[in-house]
Amino acid sequence: MTNKEKEILAIIENNPMIEQEDIAKMLGISRSTVAVHITSLMKQGYILGKGYISGSNDYVVGIGAANVDIYGKSKIKIKTHYDHPSIISTSVGGVTRNVLENMSLLGNQTKLLSAVGDDVYGDLIIKHSKDVGIDVSNVIKVAGYSSGLFMQVKDDDNDMYLALCDMSVNEKIDTKYIISKNRIIEKSKAIIIDPSLNENVIEEIIDRYSNIPIFIDPVSDNYAKKIKPYIGKIFACKPNKSELEVLSSMKIEKEEDVKKAGKILLDKGLQRLYVSLGREGCVYMDNKDNYIKKTMSPVEKIVNASGAGDAFFATIIHSYLNDIEIDKALDYGNAAGIIALNSDSPINSNLSIRLIKKTIKELNK
């Protein structure tokens, strides 16, 4: 933001309904120059729409991948070098984007900062995200790049057998882009990032917005290595057992090891830790010496194992922002994961706090 833009923003915040002509007279510049500065302020997110209403901070920002997921499930036992008759489906994905969609279903205002290609997949990502309530006005379309694609082959248990991905368009989510969206990010209630971002971008976000709670899912062992140097500056992290081993540099073989590994991260400065244990539930630890283990009721049949973690994390973040006490929040998160497991797609469009409470009640019968 330029000095002149700062002056104009201060005038608008004092009088949101002021005319451009009046601003021009106050600053001794032309009305057309004022219009140019106001357009710039709107693009940066400092002011919104008619009347120059200042943007509220009642929203969560997600910074990371937005892509199309392609899932394949073989109708026969998987063999190498073999053409398999399969059931193939597509959906809009991306870890951070998925978390935002789940949070939107829970009633939160969300904004996505991401990049897509100028192609049919990019159009699909933007349209679907907008339709489910995510503000995608700051997502950039990049000519010459393909939108992010994630291809997964499922095993006989509907879990991941192997996956391929092309996220090269994420290179355009660079520090220049982050700085250009500064006003939007700094006014948010919380920031969600995924480690598909370049390391310098992750470092920029963590250092620049240390006063805002930052939530991150390591996603994989390789990505966990990327965020390991910054773990002490993050507010909350949701690794699985394998990712926790990477982050803590220790082998985990029993529950006591989870506790020891978690303490290593908390001693470095991490404030909250949510360890996903899959079918065993989760473990919560924080910098106030709280330790809670929540087991998850057995799931008889898993329809889709891809979205449980995103639903869990979204519900945990929602609970934090709404001051839901941690014991209840963990129950909510586990229930949200179960709801996702029973959906044909990675995100269950029926997710709601009401359904979460109903699921908990049914599980406790």
C-alpha positions as CSV (number, residue, x, y, z in Angstrom):
1,M,0.0,0.0,0.0
2,T,1.4,3.4,-1.0
3,N,1.4,6.5,1.2
4,K,-1.3,8.0,-0.8
5,E,-3.4,4.9,-0.5
6,K,-2.9,5.0,3.2
7,E,-4.2,8.6,3.3
8,I,-7.3,7.6,1.2
9,L,-8.0,4.6,3.3
10,A,-7.9,6.7,6.5
11,I,-10.4,9.1,5.0
12,I,-12.7,6.3,3.9
13,E,-12.6,4.5,7.3
14,N,-13.6,7.8,8.9
15,N,-16.4,8.4,6.4
16,P,-17.3,5.3,4.3
17,M,-19.9,7.1,2.2
18,I,-17.6,10.0,1.1
19,E,-17.6,10.9,-2.6
20,Q,-14.4,10.5,-4.7
21,E,-14.6,14.2,-5.6
22,D,-14.5,15.2,-1.9
23,I,-11.4,13.0,-1.3
24,A,-9.7,14.6,-4.3
25,K,-10.3,18.1,-2.9
26,M,-9.0,17.1,0.6
27,L,-5.8,15.7,-0.9
28,G,-5.3,18.2,-3.7
29,I,-5.4,15.5,-6.5
30,S,-7.7,14.7,-9.4
31,R,-10.8,12.6,-9.0
32,S,-9.5,10.1,-11.6
33,T,-6.3,9.6,-9.5
34,V,-8.5,8.9,-6.5
35,A,-10.4,6.4,-8.5
36,V,-7.2,4.6,-9.5
37,H,-6.1,4.4,-5.8
38,I,-9.5,3.1,-4.7
39,T,-9.5,0.4,-7.3
40,S,-6.1,-0.7,-6.0
41,L,-7.3,-0.7,-2.4
42,M,-10.3,-2.8,-3.5
43,K,-8.1,-5.3,-5.3
44,Q,-5.9,-5.6,-2.2
45,G,-8.9,-6.2,0.0
46,Y,-8.6,-3.1,2.1
47,I,-12.1,-1.9,1.2
48,L,-15.1,-3.8,-0.2
49,G,-17.7,-2.7,-2.7
50,K,-20.1,0.1,-2.8
51,G,-19.9,2.7,0.0
52,Y,-16.2,1.7,0.5
53,I,-17.2,-0.5,3.5
54,S,-14.1,-1.7,5.3
55,G,-13.8,-5.5,5.2
56,S,-14.7,-7.3,8.5
57,N,-12.4,-9.8,10.1
58,D,-15.0,-12.4,10.7
59,Y,-13.5,-14.9,8.3
60,V,-10.7,-17.5,8.0
61,V,-8.1,-17.4,5.3
62,G,-6.8,-20.6,3.6
63,I,-3.5,-20.4,1.6
64,G,-2.6,-23.4,-0.4
65,A,-3.5,-25.8,-3.2
66,A,-6.8,-25.9,-5.0
67,N,-6.9,-28.8,-7.5
68,V,-9.1,-31.4,-9.1
69,D,-8.9,-34.9,-7.6
70,I,-9.3,-38.0,-9.8
71,Y,-10.1,-41.2,-7.9
72,G,-9.9,-44.7,-9.4
73,K,-11.1,-47.9,-7.8
74,S,-10.4,-51.2,-9.6
75,K,-13.2,-53.7,-9.8
76,I,-10.6,-56.5,-9.6
77,K,-7.5,-57.2,-7.6
78,I,-4.8,-54.7,-8.5
79,K,-2.0,-56.1,-10.7
80,T,1.1,-54.5,-12.1
81,H,1.2,-53.8,-15.9
82,Y,-2.5,-54.5,-16.2
83,D,-5.5,-52.6,-17.6
84,H,-8.1,-52.6,-14.8
85,P,-11.8,-52.2,-15.3
86,S,-12.6,-49.5,-12.7
87,I,-14.9,-46.9,-11.3
88,I,-13.4,-43.4,-11.8
89,S,-14.7,-40.2,-10.2
90,T,-13.6,-36.6,-10.0
91,S,-14.0,-33.9,-7.3
92,V,-12.6,-30.5,-6.5
93,G,-9.8,-30.9,-3.9
94,G,-6.7,-29.5,-2.3
95,V,-6.1,-29.9,1.5
96,T,-6.5,-26.3,2.5
97,R,-9.4,-25.8,0.1
98,N,-11.1,-28.9,1.4
99,V,-10.7,-27.7,5.0
100,L,-12.3,-24.4,4.0
101,E,-15.2,-26.2,2.3
102,N,-15.9,-28.2,5.4
103,M,-15.7,-25.0,7.5
104,S,-18.1,-23.3,5.2
105,L,-20.6,-26.2,5.7
106,L,-20.2,-25.5,9.5
107,G,-21.2,-21.9,9.0
108,N,-17.8,-20.1,8.8
109,Q,-16.9,-17.3,6.4
110,T,-13.9,-18.5,4.4
111,K,-11.5,-16.9,1.9
112,L,-9.2,-18.9,-0.4
113,L,-5.8,-17.6,-1.6
114,S,-4.6,-19.9,-4.3
115,A,-3.7,-20.3,-8.0
116,V,-5.3,-22.3,-10.8
117,G,-4.6,-22.7,-14.5
118,D,-6.5,-20.8,-17.1
119,D,-8.3,-24.0,-18.2
120,V,-11.5,-26.0,-17.7
121,Y,-10.2,-27.5,-14.4
122,G,-9.5,-24.0,-13.1
123,D,-13.1,-22.9,-14.0
124,L,-14.4,-26.0,-12.3
125,I,-12.4,-25.3,-9.1
126,I,-13.5,-21.7,-8.9
127,K,-17.2,-22.4,-9.6
128,H,-17.5,-25.3,-7.2
129,S,-15.6,-23.5,-4.4
130,K,-17.8,-20.4,-4.9
131,D,-21.0,-22.5,-4.9
132,V,-20.2,-24.0,-1.5
133,G,-19.6,-20.6,0.0
134,I,-15.8,-20.1,-0.2
135,D,-14.8,-16.5,-1.3
136,V,-12.6,-17.2,-4.3
137,S,-12.3,-13.6,-5.5
138,N,-8.6,-13.6,-4.7
139,V,-7.7,-16.8,-6.5
140,I,-5.5,-16.1,-9.5
141,K,-5.8,-17.8,-12.9
142,V,-2.4,-18.3,-14.5
143,A,-2.1,-18.6,-18.3
144,G,0.3,-21.2,-19.5
145,Y,-0.1,-23.5,-16.5
146,S,-2.3,-26.5,-15.9
147,S,-4.5,-26.4,-12.8
148,G,-3.4,-28.7,-10.0
149,L,-4.3,-32.4,-10.5
150,F,-4.2,-35.2,-8.0
151,M,-4.8,-38.8,-9.2
152,Q,-5.3,-41.6,-6.7
153,V,-5.8,-45.3,-7.1
154,K,-7.7,-46.9,-4.2
155,D,-7.0,-50.4,-2.8
156,D,-9.5,-53.0,-1.8
157,D,-10.2,-51.2,1.5
158,N,-10.9,-47.9,-0.3
159,D,-7.7,-46.5,1.0
160,M,-4.9,-45.0,-1.0
161,Y,-2.8,-47.5,-3.0
162,L,-0.8,-44.9,-4.9
163,A,-1.2,-41.3,-6.0
164,L,0.3,-38.9,-8.6
165,C,0.0,-35.2,-8.5
166,D,1.0,-32.1,-10.5
167,M,0.9,-28.9,-8.5
168,S,3.4,-26.8,-10.5
169,V,0.8,-23.9,-10.7
170,N,1.4,-23.4,-6.9
171,E,4.7,-21.8,-7.9
172,K,2.6,-18.7,-8.6
173,I,1.5,-18.6,-4.9
174,D,4.8,-16.7,-4.2
175,T,5.8,-14.1,-1.7
176,K,4.8,-11.3,-4.0
177,Y,1.3,-12.7,-4.2
178,I,1.2,-13.1,-0.4
179,I,2.3,-9.5,0.2
180,S,-0.3,-8.3,-2.3
181,K,-3.0,-9.9,-0.2
182,N,-1.6,-8.6,3.1
183,R,-4.7,-6.7,4.2
184,I,-6.9,-9.7,3.7
185,I,-4.6,-12.0,5.6
186,E,-3.9,-9.7,8.5
187,K,-7.6,-9.1,9.2
188,S,-8.4,-12.8,9.4
189,K,-9.3,-14.7,12.5
190,A,-7.1,-17.6,11.6
191,I,-4.8,-18.8,8.8
192,I,-4.8,-22.3,7.3
193,I,-1.8,-23.3,5.2
194,D,-0.6,-26.6,3.6
195,P,3.0,-27.5,2.9
196,S,2.5,-27.8,-0.8
197,L,3.6,-24.1,-0.8
198,N,7.3,-23.2,-1.5
199,E,9.4,-23.0,1.7
200,N,10.1,-19.3,1.3
201,V,6.3,-18.7,1.1
202,I,5.7,-20.7,4.3
203,E,8.4,-18.8,6.1
204,E,7.0,-15.5,4.9
205,I,3.5,-16.3,6.2
206,I,4.7,-17.7,9.5
207,D,7.0,-14.7,10.2
208,R,4.7,-12.0,8.9
209,Y,1.5,-13.2,10.6
210,S,2.8,-14.6,13.9
211,N,0.1,-12.7,15.8
212,I,-2.7,-14.8,14.0
213,P,-3.3,-18.4,14.8
214,I,-1.8,-20.6,12.1
215,F,-3.1,-24.1,11.5
216,I,-1.3,-26.6,9.4
217,D,-1.7,-30.2,8.3
218,P,1.7,-31.8,7.3
219,V,-0.2,-34.0,4.8
220,S,2.7,-36.4,4.2
221,D,6.1,-37.4,5.6
222,N,7.9,-35.5,2.8
223,Y,5.9,-32.3,3.5
224,A,6.5,-32.8,7.2
225,K,10.2,-32.4,6.5
226,K,9.4,-29.0,4.9
227,I,7.6,-27.6,7.9
228,K,9.8,-29.1,10.6
229,P,12.1,-26.0,10.8
230,Y,9.1,-23.8,11.5
231,I,7.1,-26.0,13.9
232,G,7.9,-23.8,16.9
233,K,6.2,-20.8,15.3
234,I,3.0,-22.5,14.3
235,F,-0.1,-22.3,16.6
236,A,-1.5,-25.7,15.8
237,C,-0.5,-28.8,13.8
238,K,-2.4,-32.0,12.9
239,P,0.1,-34.8,12.0
240,N,-0.6,-38.5,11.8
241,K,1.8,-40.9,13.7
242,S,4.2,-41.2,10.8
243,E,4.4,-37.4,10.3
244,L,4.9,-36.9,14.0
245,E,7.9,-39.2,13.8
246,V,9.4,-36.9,11.1
247,L,8.6,-33.7,13.0
248,S,10.0,-35.0,16.4
249,S,12.9,-37.1,14.9
250,M,12.0,-40.1,17.1
251,K,10.4,-43.5,16.5
252,I,6.9,-44.0,17.8
253,E,5.9,-47.5,18.8
254,K,3.5,-47.0,21.7
255,E,1.3,-44.3,23.2
256,E,3.9,-43.1,25.6
257,D,6.1,-42.3,22.5
258,V,3.3,-40.1,21.1
259,K,3.4,-38.1,24.3
260,K,7.2,-37.8,24.3
261,A,7.2,-36.8,20.6
262,G,4.5,-34.2,21.2
263,K,6.4,-32.7,24.1
264,I,9.4,-32.2,21.8
265,L,7.2,-30.1,19.5
266,L,5.5,-28.2,22.3
267,D,8.8,-27.4,23.9
268,K,9.9,-25.7,20.7
269,G,6.9,-23.4,20.8
270,L,4.0,-25.2,19.1
271,Q,0.9,-24.4,21.1
272,R,-1.6,-27.1,20.1
273,L,-1.0,-30.6,18.7
274,Y,-3.7,-32.9,17.3
275,V,-2.3,-36.3,16.4
276,S,-4.5,-38.4,14.1
277,L,-4.4,-42.1,15.0
278,G,-6.7,-43.2,12.2
279,R,-9.2,-45.8,13.5
280,E,-7.8,-45.4,17.0
281,G,-9.0,-41.8,17.3
282,C,-6.7,-38.9,18.2
283,V,-4.5,-37.4,20.8
284,Y,-4.5,-33.8,21.9
285,M,-1.7,-32.0,23.6
286,D,-1.0,-28.3,24.3
287,N,1.5,-26.0,25.9
288,K,-0.5,-26.0,29.2
289,D,0.4,-29.7,29.8
290,N,-3.0,-31.0,28.8
291,Y,-3.1,-34.5,27.3
292,I,-6.3,-36.1,26.1
293,K,-6.8,-39.3,24.1
294,K,-10.1,-39.8,22.3
295,T,-10.9,-43.2,20.8
296,M,-13.2,-43.4,17.8
297,S,-16.1,-45.8,17.7
298,P,-15.4,-48.6,15.1
299,V,-16.6,-47.8,11.6
300,E,-18.3,-50.9,10.1
301,K,-17.9,-49.8,6.5
302,I,-15.7,-47.1,5.0
303,V,-17.1,-45.6,1.8
304,N,-14.3,-43.1,1.3
305,A,-11.2,-42.7,3.4
306,S,-9.9,-39.6,1.6
307,G,-11.7,-36.8,3.4
308,A,-11.8,-37.8,7.1
309,G,-8.7,-35.8,8.1
310,D,-9.9,-32.6,6.4
311,A,-13.3,-32.9,8.1
312,F,-11.7,-33.5,11.5
313,F,-9.3,-30.5,11.1
314,A,-12.0,-28.2,9.9
315,T,-14.2,-29.0,12.9
316,I,-11.3,-28.6,15.3
317,I,-10.6,-25.1,13.9
318,H,-14.3,-24.3,13.9
319,S,-14.4,-25.4,17.6
320,Y,-11.4,-23.2,18.5
321,L,-12.9,-20.1,16.9
322,N,-16.2,-20.7,18.6
323,D,-14.6,-21.3,22.1
324,I,-15.9,-24.9,22.3
325,E,-14.0,-26.6,25.1
326,I,-11.4,-29.1,23.9
327,D,-13.0,-32.3,25.2
328,K,-16.1,-31.6,23.2
329,A,-14.2,-30.3,20.2
330,L,-12.3,-33.6,19.9
331,D,-15.6,-35.5,20.0
332,Y,-16.9,-33.2,17.3
333,G,-13.8,-33.7,15.2
334,N,-13.9,-37.5,15.4
335,A,-17.7,-37.4,14.5
336,A,-17.0,-35.2,11.5
337,G,-14.4,-37.7,10.4
338,I,-16.9,-40.5,10.6
339,I,-19.4,-38.5,8.6
340,A,-16.8,-38.0,5.9
341,L,-16.0,-41.7,5.9
342,N,-19.6,-42.5,5.1
343,S,-19.6,-40.2,2.0
344,D,-19.1,-41.2,-1.6
345,S,-17.0,-38.0,-2.1
346,P,-14.1,-36.6,0.1
347,I,-16.4,-34.0,1.5
348,N,-19.8,-34.9,2.9
349,S,-22.1,-32.0,1.8
350,N,-24.4,-32.9,4.7
351,L,-21.8,-32.0,7.4
352,S,-23.3,-29.7,10.1
353,I,-23.0,-29.3,13.8
354,R,-26.5,-30.8,14.1
355,L,-25.4,-33.9,12.2
356,I,-22.2,-34.1,14.3
357,K,-24.2,-34.0,17.5
358,K,-26.6,-36.6,16.1
359,T,-23.6,-38.9,15.1
360,I,-22.1,-38.6,18.6
361,K,-25.4,-39.5,20.2
362,E,-25.8,-42.6,18.0
363,L,-22.2,-43.7,18.6
364,N,-22.8,-43.5,22.4
365,K,-25.9,-45.7,22.4
